[in-house]
Amino acid sequence: MTHPVRHHPVAFAAALLASGLFHALPAQAQSAPAETAAPANANTEAPELATVVIKTKRAHRVSKGATNLPMEVKDTPQSISTIEQEDMNDFGTTGSNDALKMGTGINVEVYETNRVALNARGFEIQSTQIDGLGMTNDWGVVTGQQDTFLFDKIELIRGANGLLTGVGNASGTVNYVRKRPTNKDGGQLQLSTGSHGLKRGALDHNKVLTQDGKWAGRVVVVQEDKDSYLRALADQRTSLYGVIDGQIGDHGMLTVGLTHLKNKQKSPMWGSLTLNRVDGSQAEFDVSSSTSQDWTYWNTESTSAFVEYTHSLGAAWEAKLTYNKRRGEEQTRLLYAYSFSGALNTDNTGLVGWPYRSVTTNDNDLLDANVSGEFSAFGREHSLIAGVSHSTQAHDTDTYSVPDASMLQALPAFPYGGNVYAEPAWGARAPATGSEQKLTRFYGSTRLALTDSLKAIAGVNVVKLDREGNSQYGAIVSSTDYPTIDKTSPYLGFTYDFAPHLLGYASYSEIFQYQDQVDVTGTYLDPMKGVNHEIGVKAEWLDNRLLTTFAIFGAQQKGISTYVGMTASGQYYYAPQDVKSRGFEVEVAGRIGQDARLTLGLTQLELTGPDGQDIFEWVPRTTVNLRYDTRLAAMPKLKLGVAGRWQSDVEKSGGAKQGAYVVANAFTSYELSDKATLRLNVNNLFDKKYLGGLAYGAIYGAPRNAALTLEYKL
């Protein structure tokens, strides 16, 4: 049998905020850019000062990266990569999982059509955030794709994320940075068509709502409909996002946003391909092969809202209060095809079917309050942030009963068609699993200027976690009485400016991560604990247009859950193991000419288990990422770009093997006018056949495909 499939799909975390937000967005009042001067009858400096505050907020939102402090990437003592909106547009990566494949050191393990697992530095990424806030991913699973058109950029912070979430491991954090209102009216419209019946429209429009420029709004709408290279698979994706921000009095800034996502997926794969045979050989199928049936679907819908208020306290200090609320629902009818022996017979028979129908809801609330600013001490300027956050997450899954006669029926030799397993006569709906967790954390971080060249970044995260209920993946547990978890995690980093454009750094962090997996007795495993350290050098070149990073990293995670097998009752169980990771990363990112941009990343790592031998063999030990685009001097309206990713060979014990391979993408665009641009994207340029990851099974990656996009500036 392939590696276990999580029994109950994870719902999009989401929520509903009442109230007519969008009614304010289309306001047609005559407005001027935020740069417009204060009215002539103003008799104080307050209105002009207020406009300056807005310009600062809108134009210079600096990511807080890995430390919660507003620092430039070069000054942060960890490896950070950024995938800008320009990159995602140029290379046509409209889905977040596809965009993440461009990131240095990030592996996207595609094992189903609707779920992936992300890993970095040998461990699963279990922290995905939006604008620096968010809950951890349960089991590291990401369900569905977010549309990248909603975001300005994606930040990839590799290494420990303890200061950001209070829980985590030594892998990293993915931070999606939302689009926000700007100071100018305008936007863009994109229309795309392409392989597999692709039809896509995307609109992004910004509007300054008041004459004085204090209030502005932005709307993003995306509709995508496409089939797939996989048999019968079809996706419809609708994304709506609206946000308003503006000034409250002379010192306050309020931002309110709402996102609604609706995804429909017909004939998805639940689980992956069984490729190993009983004779030890590995089966080879057409890339279109799928285990799904025509009656299956996987539909998700979520609504999320946020309110953010920032208040200037004067003297470079501010207080910030943020509330996020999300609610989501999944509805599924699925078929899991697997083999009792874990392998196919030599004639490709041996699979049986497990029908499944469910309704899952997930509710998440997060409240965060902090104070940050700069202070003087010992003749130098320092910065500080301190805050508290409280989040709750509730998960419930109901399932429908299946008649015994419809369970575990034999499937014909693979690959088969979409009508070989009849849809069951579903029985009654009943609760299956439910859980709730509450996470409270106190955090603080400071950047101290010890000398003109030497800076210290010190922080601490104090976490209290309460949990109750069943595993979110349906584990049969002997006890659901979780102990309350209290943990204090310190973080320490140093940077040293060897020269104006050359910086060395070192960082150390303690980490821990609670675990949803159970042992053979049905008892939840204790939290994983460990340490993470990193040293490196960052240098800026070509008038600060190009940044190079070289990092050496190491981590030890004690008691991390590792799959062992299946009990007689059919329950997957795990055992804790100590795993060490070490390696290095190199990244070059920025402009190498007036019209040429380059990103080149290399990651090399070793992973060893408690016996000192290799472990997690499905993680590629070496990966190389490349992105390059340029404009030709002779044809300045023409833009060309290539991107590629190479990884070393991987294998899965009792599963499949995948040799080293490279996948290359390319684009060319031409400016038809000052406002209109036509772009052609070709993905998997050399039509490479490969498996998209082995961690929890495997499916083939997409063959060569293309898309044509017309972009128009509004």
Steps between C-alpha positions, in 0.01 A plus 500: 500500500621851432585738781187578704250746373357736757154364548307823519574788263609822664261786446611842397521700820262787449237725645225746444502864606161667472438808325494679174870550448468485123229767498768755574743380239332622180462855631522741205576817690745729325837427652861601474815298559616479858794723409257794457580785734280590794208737431594864479283593796686267733626705792710234667758249389286203610335425162833512315663287767212252474556464127868433559408224744278335237769524234744335733263215581396441141834539330744347746348198667813313606473129579586400853672193359625243749529720808175703522718809460475725192840432344629475149565148368875562505495588870300194609713215646318227304459401136204674335386476140229703331280412205369830369170555321699584185658151509164330549343700218787449255523125553125449517501334844142577593486235776694534824645148483642567154647829620668333797681264263703805392626556855852414608511193725124436489368159392134466404399135546196447278337173600137572415321739266379717789761463773873550528762491773775762509846441640823693541833396648365147539189574706138575418403866500225529759456875508317690227414861571329798342654838579708342774213342692353153486458159652722204429414251229372178649745229400656744254215439256384775265155441351428668167686790346463868575496724195823699486322799344379583853851570628780750447763241578578176678778489758687179577670514838715193545605366836328516840180701522458507876481878525229518237253240620620372835489149360684355206802308385828553318350511151371851444198723456302600192359852532249630247494880483157631398448775249407826675357830379742738328506875452402495132189400311543220251561130469522223246289247316631159389333259257656157440436193289710190453551126522235273651223750434643772723275805531604765751411860578659712774427860601693716748371853553606769748298812577582801719165557668527851648614835368771534764638155420454370854288202395555253219364161399606211283308213342642179352278256309619176336307232315681195362357193328713221357524128440819302558752263350365247753202297388166676570649752747346849476541806722297816548650767724339828605687752717360830629695745715417850615691729734462858624743702704500853628585741774316527832577836655855628484672188628297193406487278194221247443504216247208264437509213252287207387590196286265240358632189328294233325661200335328212324700195397349221293653149501786572742751243615479412869824321568750441227626243252624160611812454288695218663420141402522182706800382293698811602465684169355847461197547276498764230171659393385785280518840671120529468439195723266563792336292773188720510143424393256722313272539803772640726552865589683717755340842553629765740363839594642746749453856615760690699505850635749718683498830684826676571541821699833676546536799730801730505625558852752761397879493514524205255265277702172343396241257631330249272190287548406231247203266490470218244191282466466210259240235430514229240312195384592199288264255338645184353406180322819304446647163418828382646661226290765293675643152536490286815857390427617851417588392145343415166493153355716452191187546281424831678205357695479493878334833577181532704278803552405687816209743438478801728262792540540781750415854604773687689490841665792694642479820703793715597523823699820689573549819701844661515607816679850645510700812562813577299742783459849634539682616809835654589744350747875528549519754220346268237162430343328166560162346409251290693173315453291335771157349472245237581280288275220253555363265239236230497437231244202266488471211256207267437453225244181310430507190282234297320475129555578261215328163452732206559438378148647824360819484705832359380373376165773377267600742225604387150857516378641851519463735323123473487217731395278730701200270514634176649396556864133583558414784735371357830149556630623731775354448845439737787724794581663484843778682689839336452766723649513831678772696670579839643821672593587828666843657462606796710844650461700790637787612282770759502795580277759773498779611269786653692777704341797383707746691280475675165558165331377238747126447557329245724148370450356333808151369549281268698168327440292369788226264387205335667310243293175330601350225283204269520317258274613256234779526251399709203587207278275248667754311708343251739640605834493334838485837674411850382604661827785720384735642760531877493823596325708791631822583319749785497715526188793743480646644180840662467668646194797721416591697192831668424567750223843416364452771237210722388373225270629187677334351808564184700240345728426217740176389664380242751149398599329237709197341335211271578197369312197314635405191301168350391641154432440205735710201602402134476291526818299795366672756724602836356873550465671759717596829336814507291780709653824620351749772417584685180813697413627681194801709401543686176619793294289744300642743248350767276638572155438730204384799705294275729299356212631145554504309830701183556456272800712209617369308802610194694220351707443220747210371704414219735140398552436255783194279500371586152218269391605235246263261328536138615206302366138401543331331795276196463200735520622696198637802689827661394745548784828683555807499721715792616850526350789742536598651166793727415520733202800693377607662177550826317312734270612754245272757339561782255200727447445838337587699192816431304430772246255779430253258340618160627399320823649181640418262784725198548474276805680184611419284802710204615405305812552180701233328708590233755294297743581381853730231358701755304373365167303681230133558573207658314642385166211660313646846573737605218849561639585757233274750325579785262258778405545753221298797376626744239325762290622783281402754238694521177666834429405474133137420588421665835132405477590129494565319828634145529540273800592148604458316829606155604530267794738203530492248781703194585357147501259391775338176613243369745548178695229264378398755240626662183830644381558816301829578330651847487313730262454859389180681405534821299243772428523798267308811403509777246296819515458796270364845580235570239451850640563698815212314662474162327745209523470155344683211672559137405595249772630150430533269801708180509673621188676169432192288583676316783314206655550495876334425834403808698621374838519176697436598861142366515463336160546630149325630192658609174578866442334695221639449149580793270220759500455859395292809576445831319420806712392853409572750775348849492582785736196690624 
